[in-house]
Amino acid sequence: MKILVINGSPKGERSDTMHMTRAFLEGICGVAEHEVEHVDIMKQHIEFCRGCFSCKKNGGECIHNDDMAGLLQKYLDADVVIFSFPLYCYGMPAPLKAFFDRTMPLSTMAMRKVGDRYEHTGPVDFSRIRTVVISGCGFPSVTNNYEPLRREFELMIPHDLFMLTVPEAPMFNVPEAAEVTVPFLELVREAGRHYAESYSVPDELMEKLAIPMIPEEMYTAIANGEMI
């Protein structure tokens, strides 16, 4: 299986969220060997989409001569794509948003109605590509923080989507927090093992992953400098 990991964090490998992504991958690769490729969005040259629709009129060819054409091919060649990034303004960081905006060449100007919404049609069959979203935030809770992002991905990728959203993510880069972060990352590895076997994670495990590593009030106090 070919796995493409797209790190959308402006911090690159220092990303808080990448601690979870690496653990998830360890779980997947502990079940069987896979071909894994990492792409750090911050190291890529991706121009902003201008909305000119040239790509939809010229057989998918974009006016920009940057790294995006190669990234699109990597995306299409993958069996599983893992997007790893922190929550920014209740959504994704700008560099990753630029990547998604530039996927325009994968569809045409033609539209069709699916349920109660319309979507662009295209020559690409995404049904075989599975998508994983792993995102950490600095808030003590995911409630009323991740709903916009979750809905965006459900609309962009309406099939085979698995999302893991975790609060208190800055703790992964704090060695003193190992007492709680290490056990949590082991749960993430377990989730990766389940995903490798069935492309799903049991509800009981997801419930454990939804529990903050430390009480919300304690985390908030530490973040506010009220505890040393």
C-alpha positions in Angstrom: 0.0 0.0 0.0 1.3 3.5 -0.9 0.8 6.0 1.9 1.3 9.7 1.3 1.7 11.9 4.4 1.1 15.6 3.8 2.4 17.7 6.7 0.6 21.0 6.5 2.1 22.5 9.6 4.1 25.7 9.3 6.4 24.2 11.9 7.4 21.3 9.6 8.8 18.4 11.5 8.5 20.3 14.8 4.8 20.2 14.5 2.9 19.1 17.6 0.5 17.2 15.4 3.3 15.2 13.8 3.9 13.3 17.0 0.4 11.8 16.6 0.9 11.2 12.9 4.2 9.4 13.4 2.5 7.2 16.1 -0.4 6.4 13.8 2.0 5.5 11.0 3.9 3.2 13.4 0.7 1.4 14.2 -0.1 1.0 10.5 3.4 -0.2 9.6 3.5 -2.5 12.5 0.8 -4.6 10.9 2.5 -4.8 7.4 5.1 -3.1 5.3 4.0 -0.1 3.3 5.5 2.4 1.0 5.4 5.7 2.9 6.3 9.1 1.5 6.3 12.4 3.4 5.7 15.8 1.9 6.3 18.9 3.9 4.0 21.6 2.4 6.2 24.4 3.8 9.0 23.2 1.6 7.0 23.2 -1.5 6.5 26.0 -4.0 2.7 26.4 -4.3 1.3 29.5 -5.8 -2.2 30.7 -4.9 -5.1 29.7 -7.2 -6.3 32.7 -9.2 -9.7 31.2 -10.1 -9.0 31.7 -13.8 -10.3 28.2 -14.6 -7.6 27.7 -17.3 -7.0 24.2 -15.8 -10.6 23.2 -16.5 -10.5 24.5 -20.0 -7.0 23.3 -21.0 -7.1 19.6 -20.1 -6.0 20.2 -16.5 -3.0 22.4 -17.2 -2.5 25.1 -14.7 -1.0 28.5 -15.5 1.4 28.2 -12.6 4.7 26.4 -13.1 5.5 25.3 -9.6 5.5 22.1 -7.5 1.8 21.5 -7.6 1.7 19.3 -10.7 4.1 16.8 -9.1 2.1 16.9 -5.8 -1.1 16.1 -7.6 0.5 13.1 -9.2 1.7 11.9 -5.8 -1.8 12.4 -4.5 -3.4 10.4 -7.3 -0.8 7.6 -7.0 -1.5 7.0 -3.3 -3.8 4.5 -1.7 -4.0 6.4 1.5 -3.4 10.1 2.0 -2.8 11.4 5.6 -3.2 15.1 6.1 -1.4 16.2 9.3 -1.8 19.8 10.5 -2.8 22.0 13.4 -6.1 23.9 13.7 -5.7 27.5 12.4 -8.7 29.8 12.8 -11.1 26.8 13.0 -9.7 25.5 9.7 -6.4 24.5 8.1 -3.1 26.5 7.8 -2.9 28.8 4.7 -0.2 26.7 2.9 -2.3 23.6 3.1 -5.4 25.6 2.0 -3.4 26.7 -1.0 -2.7 23.0 -1.8 -6.5 22.2 -1.7 -7.4 25.2 -3.8 -4.9 24.0 -6.4 -6.6 20.6 -6.8 -8.9 22.4 -9.3 -7.3 20.6 -12.3 -8.8 17.3 -11.0 -12.3 18.4 -11.9 -14.1 20.0 -14.8 -16.5 22.9 -15.2 -19.4 20.5 -15.5 -21.6 20.0 -12.4 -24.0 17.4 -11.1 -26.4 17.3 -8.3 -25.6 14.8 -5.5 -28.2 14.7 -2.8 -29.1 18.3 -2.0 -25.8 19.8 -3.2 -23.9 20.3 -6.4 -20.3 19.3 -7.2 -18.0 19.5 -10.1 -17.5 16.3 -12.1 -14.1 15.1 -13.3 -12.2 12.3 -15.0 -10.5 11.2 -11.7 -12.0 8.4 -9.7 -11.2 9.1 -6.0 -13.1 6.1 -4.7 -10.0 4.0 -4.2 -8.1 6.7 -2.3 -8.7 6.7 1.5 -8.2 9.9 3.5 -7.0 10.3 7.0 -7.0 13.7 8.8 -5.0 14.1 12.0 -5.1 17.5 13.6 -4.2 18.8 17.0 -5.2 22.2 18.5 -4.0 24.3 21.5 -7.5 24.5 23.0 -8.4 22.2 26.0 -11.4 20.8 24.0 -12.3 20.0 20.4 -16.0 21.0 21.1 -17.0 24.1 19.2 -13.6 24.3 17.6 -13.4 21.5 15.0 -16.9 21.5 13.6 -16.1 23.9 10.6 -13.0 21.8 9.6 -14.8 18.5 9.9 -17.7 19.8 7.8 -15.3 21.1 5.2 -13.6 17.7 4.8 -16.9 15.9 4.7 -17.9 18.1 1.7 -14.5 17.9 0.0 -13.9 14.2 0.6 -17.3 12.5 1.0 -16.0 8.9 1.1 -13.5 6.9 3.1 -12.7 9.7 5.4 -11.2 9.2 8.9 -10.6 12.1 11.2 -8.7 12.3 14.5 -8.9 15.7 16.2 -7.1 16.1 19.5 -7.0 19.0 22.0 -4.0 20.0 24.2 -1.6 19.2 21.3 1.2 21.5 22.5 1.9 19.1 25.3 3.4 16.6 22.8 6.5 18.9 22.5 6.9 19.2 26.3 9.1 16.5 27.7 7.8 17.1 31.2 4.3 16.0 29.9 5.5 12.5 29.0 3.5 10.9 31.8 0.3 11.7 29.9 1.5 12.1 26.3 3.3 8.7 26.0 0.2 6.7 27.0 -2.0 8.8 24.7 0.4 8.2 21.7 0.2 4.5 22.4 -3.6 4.8 21.9 -2.9 6.5 18.6 -0.6 3.6 17.6 -3.4 1.2 18.5 -5.7 3.3 16.3 -3.2 3.0 13.4 -3.1 -0.8 13.8 -6.9 -1.0 13.6 -6.9 1.3 10.6 -4.4 -0.9 8.8 -6.6 -3.9 9.4 -10.0 -2.5 8.6 -9.7 1.1 7.6 -11.7 2.0 10.7 -11.1 2.5 14.4 -13.5 1.0 17.1 -15.8 3.5 18.8 -14.5 2.5 22.2 -11.0 3.5 21.2 -12.2 6.8 19.6 -14.0 7.6 22.9 -10.7 7.2 24.7 -8.9 9.4 22.2 -11.5 12.1 22.7 -10.7 12.4 26.4 -8.2 15.3 27.1 -4.9 14.2 28.5 -5.2 16.4 31.6 -8.3 18.1 32.9 -9.4 21.1 30.9 -9.1 23.5 33.8 -5.6 22.4 34.6 -4.5 22.7 31.0 -6.0 26.2 30.8 -4.3 27.3 34.0 -0.9 26.0 32.7 -1.4 27.7 29.3 -2.3 31.0 31.1 0.8 30.8 33.3 -1.2 30.3 36.4 0.6 27.0 37.3 4.3 26.3 37.4 
